[in-house]
C-alpha cells in the first residue's frame, strides 16, 4: 500500500498540472459520474461515456480532469463512502490508461480520497476543506498530493457582513489545522466555494474581490461553471450559461485565479488564454 502511494507520488512529479502556475491559467475539466449532477447528471456515469468525455476535454485543452461521484448541488442526496467509491473505482485506472493528464478526485470523504490516490488520482479536491471529515488532513499528509481546500457554507447559518473577510479568516484556521496534521503548506490550494451556501451578491463579491486572498500566498481556484448565480443574473437555463461563465472566469483570472474548474473546456480555455495575454 505504501509502495503504491510512493509510486503515485513519483507519477505526480512527472505529470504535474501545476508546473505552469503563475505563467498561465490551469484548466480543470469537470467529469461528473453521478446520476444527479445539476449540469450533466447521468450523461457520463457509464465507463465508455466517461472515457470519451475525458478524452474530448483533454483534446480541447484540459490540464487535468476532476472526477466527481457525488453531486454537491443544493438538496442533493448524499451517498455513502462505499457507494461513491464503487462509482469511480473502475474509472480511475481506466483514465490513467486513457488520458495523459493528471486526475483529481472530487470528494470530501477521507476514505474515498485515500482509495482514489491508491488507484491513481494525484490531486484531492475537497468541497468541505477538511471541515466534514476529521481524517481528511491525515490522508492529505500521508499521500503528499496537492489538496484543494474549499470553503462551504451549505446548511450553515448565512454569513453576515464582509463575506471575503469571513472566508479569509476561515481559510487561515483551516490552513493552521492542516499544517498541524502534517500537511505541507505547498500542497494546499484555496477555493472560496462559489455557490456553496452564499447569496448572489456574496458570490459576485468573492469573484470581484478574489485578490484579497492573495496575501495568503496560496494558489487560488475558482469554480463558477454554469452555476445558478449565472442563471439568476442572465435568466438562462444551465446549458446556456457559457458566456456568463466566461465573464466570471475572465474577471477571476484578472483578480488572481490560477486554476478554473469548467465544463466547457474548449470555450473557457480560449477565454483563459486571452485573459492571460492581458494580465500575466
C-alpha positions as CSV (number, residue, x, y, z in Angstrom):
1,X,0.0,0.0,0.0
2,X,2.8,2.4,1.0
3,X,4.7,1.5,-2.1
4,X,1.7,2.2,-4.3
5,X,1.3,5.7,-2.8
6,X,5.0,6.4,-3.3
7,X,4.6,5.3,-6.9
8,X,1.8,7.7,-7.4
9,X,3.8,10.5,-5.8
10,X,6.5,9.8,-8.4
11,X,3.9,9.8,-11.2
12,X,2.6,13.1,-9.9
13,X,6.0,14.6,-10.2
14,X,6.2,13.6,-13.9
15,X,2.6,14.8,-14.6
16,X,2.4,17.9,-12.5
17,X,-0.5,20.0,-13.8
18,X,0.7,23.0,-11.7
19,X,4.2,23.4,-13.1
20,X,3.0,26.4,-15.1
21,X,1.3,28.2,-12.1
22,X,1.8,31.9,-12.4
23,X,2.6,31.7,-16.1
24,X,-0.8,30.8,-17.4
25,X,-4.2,29.7,-16.1
26,X,-4.6,26.0,-15.4
27,X,-7.8,24.4,-16.9
28,X,-9.6,21.8,-14.8
29,X,-12.2,19.8,-16.8
30,X,-15.2,18.5,-14.9
31,X,-16.1,14.9,-15.2
32,X,-19.2,14.0,-13.2
33,X,-20.1,10.3,-13.0
34,X,-23.2,11.0,-10.9
35,X,-26.9,10.4,-11.9
36,X,-28.0,13.7,-10.3
37,X,-25.4,16.4,-11.1
38,X,-27.1,19.8,-11.6
39,X,-25.5,20.3,-15.0
40,X,-24.8,16.9,-16.6
41,X,-26.2,14.3,-14.3
42,X,-26.4,10.8,-15.9
43,X,-24.5,11.8,-19.1
44,X,-21.2,10.3,-18.1
45,X,-21.8,7.7,-15.4
46,X,-21.1,4.8,-17.8
47,X,-17.4,3.9,-18.2
48,X,-17.3,4.3,-22.0
49,X,-19.1,7.6,-21.9
50,X,-16.8,8.9,-19.1
51,X,-13.7,7.9,-21.1
52,X,-14.9,9.6,-24.3
53,X,-15.8,12.8,-22.5
54,X,-12.4,12.9,-20.7
55,X,-10.6,12.4,-24.0
56,X,-12.7,15.2,-25.5
57,X,-11.8,17.6,-22.7
58,X,-8.1,16.8,-22.9
59,X,-8.1,17.4,-26.7
60,X,-9.9,20.7,-26.0
61,X,-7.1,21.8,-23.6
62,X,-7.9,20.5,-20.1
63,X,-4.7,20.3,-18.0
64,X,-6.3,17.9,-15.5
65,X,-9.6,16.1,-15.0
66,X,-11.7,16.5,-11.9
67,X,-13.6,13.3,-11.2
68,X,-16.7,13.6,-9.0
69,X,-19.1,10.8,-8.0
70,X,-21.4,12.6,-5.6
71,X,-23.4,15.6,-6.6
72,X,-22.9,18.7,-4.3
73,X,-25.8,20.7,-5.8
74,X,-28.3,22.1,-3.3
75,X,-30.7,19.5,-1.9
76,X,-28.6,16.7,-3.3
77,X,-28.9,13.1,-2.0
78,X,-25.7,12.2,0.0
79,X,-24.2,8.8,-0.7
80,X,-22.0,6.6,1.4
81,X,-18.3,6.4,1.0
82,X,-18.6,2.8,-0.4
83,X,-21.2,3.8,-3.0
84,X,-19.1,6.8,-4.0
85,X,-16.1,4.6,-4.3
86,X,-18.0,2.0,-6.3
87,X,-18.8,4.7,-8.9
88,X,-15.1,5.6,-9.5
89,X,-13.1,2.5,-8.7
90,X,-13.0,1.3,-12.4
91,X,-12.9,4.8,-13.9
92,X,-9.7,6.0,-12.2
93,X,-7.4,3.3,-13.5
94,X,-9.1,3.5,-16.9
95,X,-8.5,7.2,-17.0
96,X,-4.8,6.8,-16.1
97,X,-4.5,4.5,-19.1
98,X,-6.6,6.7,-21.4
99,X,-5.6,10.3,-20.9
100,X,-2.2,11.8,-20.4
101,X,-3.2,14.4,-17.8
102,X,-3.4,14.1,-14.0
103,X,-6.6,13.2,-12.3
104,X,-8.2,15.0,-9.4
105,X,-10.7,13.2,-7.1
106,X,-13.6,15.5,-6.1
107,X,-14.6,14.1,-2.6
108,X,-15.0,15.3,1.0
109,X,-14.6,11.7,2.4
110,X,-11.2,10.7,3.6
111,X,-11.7,7.0,2.8
112,X,-12.6,7.8,-0.8
113,X,-9.7,10.2,-1.2
114,X,-7.2,7.6,0.1
115,X,-8.6,4.8,-2.1
116,X,-8.5,7.2,-5.1
117,X,-4.9,8.1,-4.6
118,X,-4.0,4.4,-4.3
119,X,-5.8,3.8,-7.6
120,X,-4.0,6.7,-9.4
121,X,-5.5,10.1,-8.6
122,X,-2.9,12.7,-7.9
123,X,-5.0,15.6,-6.5
124,X,-7.7,15.7,-3.8
125,X,-10.4,18.3,-4.3
126,X,-12.4,18.7,-1.0
127,X,-15.5,20.8,-1.2
128,X,-15.6,20.9,2.7
129,X,-12.0,21.9,3.1
130,X,-11.3,19.4,5.8
131,X,-14.3,20.5,7.9
132,X,-16.5,17.5,7.1
133,X,-14.2,14.5,7.7
134,X,-11.6,14.9,10.5
135,X,-9.4,12.3,8.8
136,X,-9.0,14.2,5.6
137,X,-6.0,16.2,6.6
138,X,-4.3,13.0,7.7
139,X,-4.9,11.4,4.3
140,X,-3.5,14.5,2.6
141,X,-0.4,14.5,4.8
142,X,0.1,10.7,4.2
143,X,-0.3,10.8,0.4
144,X,1.5,14.1,-0.1
145,X,-0.7,15.0,-3.1
146,X,-1.9,18.6,-3.9
147,X,-5.0,19.4,-2.0
148,X,-7.8,21.9,-2.9
149,X,-9.3,23.3,0.3
150,X,-12.7,24.9,-0.4
151,X,-15.0,27.0,1.8
152,X,-18.5,25.6,2.1
153,X,-21.4,27.2,4.0
154,X,-24.2,24.9,2.8
155,X,-26.6,24.0,5.6
156,X,-24.9,26.5,7.9
157,X,-26.1,30.0,9.0
158,X,-26.0,32.6,6.3
159,X,-22.9,34.7,6.6
160,X,-23.4,38.3,7.7
161,X,-21.1,41.2,7.0
162,X,-18.0,41.1,4.8
163,X,-18.0,37.7,3.0
164,X,-14.4,38.0,1.9
165,X,-13.2,38.7,5.4
166,X,-15.2,35.7,6.8
167,X,-13.8,33.3,4.2
168,X,-10.3,34.7,4.6
169,X,-10.4,34.0,8.4
170,X,-11.8,30.5,7.8
171,X,-9.0,29.8,5.4
172,X,-6.4,30.8,7.9
173,X,-8.0,28.5,10.5
174,X,-8.1,25.5,8.2
175,X,-4.6,26.1,6.9
176,X,-3.4,26.0,10.5
177,X,-5.3,22.8,11.2
178,X,-3.9,21.2,8.0
179,X,-0.4,22.0,8.9
180,X,-0.8,20.7,12.4
181,X,-1.9,17.4,10.9
182,X,1.3,17.3,8.9
183,X,0.1,18.7,5.5
184,X,2.8,20.9,3.8
185,X,1.6,24.4,3.0
186,X,2.9,23.9,-0.5
187,X,0.3,21.1,-1.1
188,X,-2.6,23.4,-0.5
189,X,-4.7,25.4,-3.0
190,X,-7.7,27.6,-2.0
191,X,-11.2,27.8,-3.4
192,X,-13.7,30.3,-2.0
193,X,-16.6,28.0,-2.9
194,X,-18.7,30.0,-5.3
195,X,-22.4,28.9,-4.9
196,X,-21.9,26.9,-1.7
197,X,-24.2,28.5,0.8
198,X,-23.7,32.1,-0.3
199,X,-26.1,34.7,-1.7
200,X,-25.9,36.0,-5.2
201,X,-24.2,39.2,-4.0
202,X,-21.8,37.3,-1.9
203,X,-20.8,35.1,-4.9
204,X,-20.3,38.2,-7.1
205,X,-18.2,39.9,-4.4
206,X,-16.0,36.9,-3.9
207,X,-15.2,36.8,-7.6
208,X,-14.7,40.5,-8.0
209,X,-12.5,40.7,-4.8
210,X,-10.6,37.5,-5.2
211,X,-7.4,39.4,-5.0
212,X,-8.0,40.0,-1.3
213,X,-7.0,36.3,-0.7
214,X,-3.6,36.9,-2.3
215,X,-1.8,37.7,1.0
216,X,-2.4,34.0,2.0
217,X,0.2,33.2,-0.7
218,X,-1.6,30.1,-1.9
219,X,-2.8,29.4,-5.4
220,X,-6.4,30.2,-6.0
221,X,-9.0,28.1,-7.8
222,X,-12.4,29.4,-8.9
223,X,-15.4,27.2,-9.9
224,X,-18.3,29.2,-11.4
225,X,-19.1,27.0,-14.4
226,X,-22.8,27.1,-15.3
227,X,-23.8,27.9,-11.7
228,X,-27.1,29.2,-10.6
229,X,-25.8,32.7,-9.9
230,X,-25.2,33.0,-13.7
231,X,-28.7,31.7,-14.4
232,X,-30.1,34.2,-12.0
233,X,-28.3,37.2,-13.5
234,X,-29.0,36.2,-17.1
235,X,-32.3,34.3,-16.6
236,X,-30.9,31.3,-18.6
237,X,-31.0,27.6,-18.1
238,X,-27.9,25.5,-17.3
239,X,-26.9,24.7,-20.9
240,X,-26.9,28.4,-22.0
241,X,-24.6,29.8,-19.4
242,X,-21.2,29.5,-21.2
243,X,-21.0,33.3,-21.9
244,X,-21.8,34.1,-18.3
245,X,-19.3,31.6,-17.1
246,X,-16.7,33.2,-19.5
247,X,-17.3,36.6,-17.9
248,X,-16.7,35.2,-14.4
249,X,-13.6,33.3,-15.5
250,X,-12.1,36.4,-17.1
251,X,-12.7,38.6,-14.0
252,X,-11.4,35.9,-11.7
253,X,-8.2,35.5,-13.6
254,X,-7.7,39.2,-13.6
255,X,-8.1,39.1,-9.8
256,X,-5.6,36.4,-9.3
257,X,-7.2,33.0,-10.0
258,X,-4.6,30.4,-11.0
259,X,-7.0,27.5,-11.8
260,X,-10.5,27.5,-13.3
261,X,-12.8,24.5,-13.0
262,X,-15.1,24.3,-16.0
263,X,-17.5,22.1,-18.0
264,X,-17.0,23.9,-21.4
265,X,-13.2,23.3,-21.8
266,X,-12.8,24.5,-25.4
267,X,-14.5,27.8,-24.9
268,X,-13.1,28.6,-21.5
269,X,-9.6,27.6,-22.5
270,X,-9.8,30.3,-25.1
271,X,-11.1,32.8,-22.6
272,X,-8.3,32.0,-20.2
273,X,-5.6,32.3,-22.9
274,X,-6.9,35.7,-24.0
275,X,-7.2,36.9,-20.4
276,X,-3.7,35.6,-19.6
277,X,-2.3,37.6,-22.5
278,X,-3.8,40.8,-20.9
279,X,-2.9,40.3,-17.3
280,X,0.1,38.0,-16.9
